Structure formats: structure tokens, C-alpha cells
Amino acid sequence: MKRSPSSASESASALIDARIEALGDWRGEMLARLRALIRAAVPDVTEEWKWSNPVWSQHGLICTGETYKKAVKMTFAKGASLADPSGLFNSSLDGNVRRAIDFHEGDPVDEKALKALVRAAAALNKAPGRG
């Protein structure tokens, strides 16, 4: 039986909640903070669970939220096509498509710039001829 999109989204949100809880350290706090910023930037964003990680999408993938021992990484699926005037991208800079931001313990988060980047990624997914 195929699940409806809303039940799949609710299930993904529960998995993201569980990941945040299971981390139980600064990484969980950072992931929760990034998630809140993504939701604030794109209120109708869809939360998904793919590749064992949180994924946020709207008319296509916006970004993933990966957790590692020493970093929380936001990977933007089409990051190479996004303007980054604040210089947030600091990882995966050599690829032709993706760009990422690695956050380490204690790193500041430029909330205004990050929300603008998330909104730009969502807008890029809606652009005619993109996808």
C-alpha cells in the first residue's frame, strides 16, 4: 500500500526528530536550529528522509542535513547555481552541481544569509526550464 504524501512527510519529520534526539549533543542542537531556519525560510517546505538523512524539498531537492562526528553539513543540491554573496559555502566547492556548508561546534550561524540561500534554492527549483 502506497502512503500518502502527508503521511510520508509526517514519518520523515518523526525520523528527523529522532535523529536530533539521538545525537544528544551540539550536533543535534545545530541540526534542530538549521531545520527551524529552513522551515522559517520556506514555510511549506517538505521534509523527507533519504539516504539516511533529513532532506528538505520544494519542487525538487533544496538541501540535506547530514551529521558527522565533527560537523553538521547542509548540502545544497543545486548549490553551484546559487549566488552566495555572504560566502556561506565552505565545502564541496569543486563540483559542478552541489555546494555545502559545514558547521562545526561553536560556529556562528548567519541566520539572515542562510534563510536567503534556502529561499534562493527553493526559487531555483521553481524557475522555468529548471528541475
C-alpha positions in Angstrom: 0.0 0.0 0.0 1.4 3.4 -1.0 1.5 6.0 1.7 0.0 9.5 1.0 2.5 12.3 0.8 1.3 13.8 4.1 1.9 10.5 6.0 5.3 10.1 4.3 6.1 13.7 5.4 4.9 13.1 8.9 7.0 9.9 9.1 10.1 11.8 7.8 9.5 14.5 10.3 9.4 11.9 13.1 12.7 10.4 11.8 14.3 13.8 11.8 13.0 14.4 15.4 14.5 11.1 16.4 17.9 11.9 14.8 18.1 15.2 16.6 17.2 13.5 19.9 19.6 10.6 19.4 22.6 12.9 18.7 22.1 14.5 22.1 24.9 17.0 21.7 25.8 20.2 19.9 25.2 18.4 16.5 21.5 17.7 17.5 21.1 21.3 18.6 22.7 22.6 15.3 20.5 20.3 13.2 17.4 21.5 15.0 18.5 25.1 14.6 19.1 24.6 10.8 15.8 22.8 10.4 14.0 25.7 12.1 15.7 28.2 9.8 14.8 26.1 6.7 11.2 26.0 7.8 11.1 29.7 8.5 12.6 30.5 5.1 10.2 28.2 3.2 7.2 27.6 5.4 5.6 25.0 3.0 8.9 23.0 2.7 8.5 19.2 2.5 10.6 17.2 5.0 11.8 13.9 3.7 14.1 11.1 4.8 16.5 9.9 2.1 20.0 8.4 2.2 19.6 8.0 6.0 19.5 11.8 6.3 17.0 14.6 6.6 16.1 16.2 3.3 14.1 19.4 2.6 12.5 19.9 -0.8 10.0 22.1 -2.7 9.5 21.4 -6.4 12.8 19.5 -6.1 15.5 18.9 -3.6 16.7 22.0 -1.7 19.2 20.6 0.7 20.2 17.7 3.0 21.2 17.8 6.7 24.0 15.4 7.3 25.7 14.8 10.7 29.2 13.7 11.1 31.5 13.3 14.2 32.9 16.8 13.9 30.4 18.6 11.6 26.8 19.2 10.6 26.7 19.6 6.8 24.0 21.3 4.7 24.4 20.1 1.1 22.5 22.2 -1.4 21.6 20.0 -4.4 22.0 22.9 -6.9 24.3 25.0 -4.9 26.7 25.7 -7.7 23.9 27.6 -9.4 23.2 29.8 -6.4 24.6 33.2 -5.7 26.4 33.1 -2.3 27.1 36.8 -1.5 27.7 36.1 2.2 30.2 33.3 1.4 28.4 30.6 3.4 29.5 27.7 1.2 32.7 26.2 2.6 32.6 22.6 1.4 32.1 20.6 -1.9 33.3 23.7 -3.8 34.9 21.8 -6.6 31.8 20.1 -8.0 29.7 21.4 -10.9 26.3 21.0 -9.1 26.4 20.7 -5.3 27.7 23.1 -2.7 27.7 22.6 1.1 28.1 24.4 4.4 30.0 22.6 7.2 29.1 23.8 10.7 31.4 22.8 13.5 30.9 23.1 17.2 30.7 26.7 18.3 30.4 28.1 14.7 28.1 31.1 14.4 25.2 30.8 12.0 24.4 33.8 9.8 20.6 33.2 10.0 19.6 36.0 7.6 22.1 34.9 4.9 21.2 31.2 5.4 17.5 31.8 5.1 18.1 33.9 1.9 20.2 31.0 0.5 17.4 28.4 1.3 14.8 30.7 -0.3 17.0 31.1 -3.4 17.4 27.3 -3.7 13.6 26.9 -3.5 13.1 29.6 -6.1 15.6 27.9 -8.4 13.6 24.7 -8.3 10.5 26.7 -9.5 12.3 28.5 -12.3 11.1 27.7 -15.8 13.2 25.2 -17.6 14.9 24.1 -14.3 14.4 20.9 -12.4 
